Each structure stands twice: as structure tokens, then as C-alpha cells.
Amino acid sequence: MSFGLSRGRTLDVSGFGLGRDDLPDESAGPVDPRRWFDCPDRPFELEIGSGKGTFLVQQCGLQPDTNFLGIEWTGEFYRYGADRLRRNGCTNARMLHENAVEFIGHRVPDGVCDVIHLYFSDPWPKSRHHKRRVVQDATLKQFHRVLKPSGLVHIVTDHPDLWTWTQEHVLRATALFERLPFTPPPSARDGEVIGTNFERKYRREGRPFHAMTLRRI
Ligand SMILES: C[S@@+](CC[C@H](N)C(=O)[O-])C[C@H]1O[C@@H](n2cnc3c(N)ncnc32)[C@H](O)[C@@H]1O
């Protein structure tokens, strides 16, 4: 994949990207990602599967007093997103090259996140791959653990089967989360749900979208 880069151009993630090797060894215990920012006491929002970083670039300028961490496991997207944050001067955003489910489940301390964003998560349509979907009973428990009281989870998908799967999991988690209607963020353009790359691509194909917000109980 070239992402439209000119041949030979080097992506510069300096200061805006954290690779797997930048994390202390797991034996060191939890890692507080808020400390990766100049002002660690600000509200902290986490995006799972940031892709090319469109949501982060759009939203972090509108919320300059919030810190954003995008977690992306595909190396080329991670590097593209971190370089894009650097080019756009997004000093309140970082990209982490990691499996978000493992990072949240094993490294993030309790009660540090204000909001978790999950947009157009990979649907893994084959039954034998469903275990790779981000939304699982165990993941919702981990979201609940790392969120602050009344913290939010925003979920958007175009995929009907993944939507059904997500609703079923949320129904089993009513002790953890209250379901609310989804409100598009200020960065979404008129008529958009969230305004990520995948939404814009799928919108051109005429696909319908599904969205929900969960509030931590
Ligand atoms: C379909 S793309 C959507 C990208 C972006 N959110 C958007 O809406 O344009 C899903 C992205 O999530 C990433 N991803 C999937 N599972 C992940 C995980 N467990 N941890 C980190 N990234 C993940 C994929 O590499 C991919 O870039």
C-alpha cells in the first residue's frame, strides 16, 4: 500500500508516534498513557483502529484541551497517521502501534479514559474469525474498567452483522453500560455520522450506517 506517498518519502513519526518497542516490558505493569502528553491532567480520549488518523486530525483541533491517543496495529497506517499528526501540528494527539484490545486489557490502568472511540471496526465476517472482533464480552468489561465514571464509548459501523453482534453484546452488559443515542461530533461534516475515511468511502457506495453511545454505569 502506498497511501499516495511519493516514492522514497520517509514518514516522520517523531514525537507523535509510539512504537511497540517504546513501551516498557509487560512485567513493568500498567502504563498510564496520559503521561505521554505535555499536559497529562487533561481529559483523555482513546481511539481504537485509527486507520489514517482522520478522526484524530479533525477532532483534536476542535478539542485543544483534550489529549487523544489513536491505537493502530497496522504498521503502515500507524506511521501514516503519526506523520499526519506531526504535519498538522496536533500536539494533543499521539498514535500507538499496538493491538488496542491487548493494550487496553493488559496495560491501561483503571479509570483513566473519558471517551473510547471505535469507528468502522474490522467486521471479520467469517464465524471462525469472530473472536478477532474488538467487541467481545471481555472487551466491554475492560472498557468499563479503564473509563472514568460516566465515561463514554462511541461505536459506528456500516456492517449489519457486526451491528447485530455489537447490540447483542451490549444487551449482556446492561450492568456496565447504559445505551444512549449517538450524536455526531463537531468534526463531522453536514450529514455525516462521524466523518472518517471509511465513512466517506462507504457513503459513496450508498451503505447505511449504525451508531450508538454507551455511558459507563
Ligand atoms: C476498517 S478500518 C477503519 C479505520 C478508521 N477508523 C476509519 O473509520 O476510517 C479498521 C482499522 O482498525 C485497525 N484495527 C483493527 N483491529 C485493531 C486492534 N485490535 N488494535 C488496533 N487497531 C486495530 C485496522 O488495522 C484498521 O486500520
The ligand as a Tripos MOL2 file, in Angstrom:
@<TRIPOS>MOLECULE
LIG
   27    29     1     0     0
SMALL
NO_CHARGES

@<TRIPOS>ATOM
      1 C1        -11.9000   -0.6230    8.6790 C.3       1 LIG1
      2 S1        -10.5440    0.3040    9.2880 S.3       1 LIG1
      3 C2        -11.3070    1.8120    9.8810 C.3       1 LIG1
      4 C3        -10.3050    2.9200   10.0630 C.3       1 LIG1
      5 C4        -10.8980    4.2260   10.6290 C.3       1 LIG1
      6 N1        -11.4240    4.0310   11.9710 N.3       1 LIG1
      7 C5        -11.9740    4.7810    9.7350 C.2       1 LIG1
      8 O1        -13.1610    4.7540   10.1230 O.co2     1 LIG1
      9 O2        -11.6350    5.2390    8.6270 O.co2     1 LIG1
     10 C6        -10.2140   -0.5480   10.8060 C.3       1 LIG1
     11 C7         -8.8400   -0.2020   11.3610 C.3       1 LIG1
     12 O3         -8.7070   -0.7600   12.6570 O.3       1 LIG1
     13 C8         -7.4150   -1.3550   12.7810 C.3       1 LIG1
     14 N2         -7.5610   -2.3660   13.8390 N.ar      1 LIG1
     15 C9         -8.4020   -3.4240   13.8140 C.ar      1 LIG1
     16 N3         -8.3340   -4.1060   14.9760 N.ar      1 LIG1
     17 C10        -7.4220   -3.4480   15.7500 C.ar      1 LIG1
     18 C11        -6.8950   -3.6600   17.0480 C.ar      1 LIG1
     19 N4         -7.2980   -4.7030   17.7860 N.pl3     1 LIG1
     20 N5         -5.9900   -2.7840   17.5220 N.ar      1 LIG1
     21 C12        -5.5800   -1.7500   16.7740 C.ar      1 LIG1
     22 N6         -6.0220   -1.4990   15.5240 N.ar      1 LIG1
     23 C13        -6.9380   -2.3350   15.0250 C.ar      1 LIG1
     24 C14        -7.1080   -1.8640   11.3970 C.3       1 LIG1
     25 O4         -5.7260   -2.0200   11.1800 O.3       1 LIG1
     26 C15        -7.6960   -0.7620   10.5210 C.3       1 LIG1
     27 O5         -6.7760    0.2770   10.2770 O.3       1 LIG1
@<TRIPOS>BOND
     1     1     2 1
     2     2     3 1
     3     2    10 1
     4     3     4 1
     5     4     5 1
     6     5     6 1
     7     5     7 1
     8     7     8 2
     9     7     9 1
    10    10    11 1
    11    11    12 1
    12    11    26 1
    13    12    13 1
    14    13    14 1
    15    13    24 1
    16    14    15 ar
    17    14    23 ar
    18    15    16 ar
    19    16    17 ar
    20    17    18 ar
    21    17    23 ar
    22    18    19 1
    23    18    20 ar
    24    20    21 ar
    25    21    22 ar
    26    22    23 ar
    27    24    25 1
    28    24    26 1
    29    26    27 1
@<TRIPOS>SUBSTRUCTURE
     1 LIG1         1 GROUP 0 **** ****
